[in-house]
């Protein structure tokens, strides 16, 4: 599943395969090294609430060429009744190595509230199975903050416990240089071609909790 990158700036946090999810994806912070099947598309959708604000996110993605997935993340800010951001992302699997799988992704995002280009990123996800019950996902990359005109390194790590054939438990942490870590714990239920997610995260930068529910489907 795609989750082309993790956005962990104060603004981003506040706004914030197969027939089912192969790994984390969806609203989870840390990306995996997989894409959807060739000729398939998916839609990852989630609602998040932080403090008194909430937003709705849609992330449609399709694999247009073998191993290359393109997506267009959209964030709708419910408190203002407007689309807050719109992006374009591309992700490519780059093979296996060190016991796991690798991918690379990159993208840009525009701030639709002030109609300006806001940020860009590049990220390298690595995914590896740890026996039959666990899998680990590591991310390393960089984010360009256009208002500050600077690149900052990003990182993320996630551990997935395959609790049952249809349920995963996920714990993860991620951060951007100069900002506090965001940690998250959640669960995913796989129901045929639909995944249901629920999680709670702690934004240590803003000292607030985030509550997120989501659903993902392939078409």
Beta strands, then each sheet from edge to edge (+ up, - down):
strand 1: 41-50
strand 2: 53-65
strand 3: 68-77
strand 4: 82-97
strand 5: 100-111
strand 6: 116-130
strand 7: 134-145
strand 8: 150-164
strand 9: 167-176
strand 10: 182-191
strand 11: 194-203
strand 12: 208-218
sheet 1: 1+ 2- 3+ 4- 5+ 6- 7+ 8- 9+ 10- 11+ 12- 1+
end
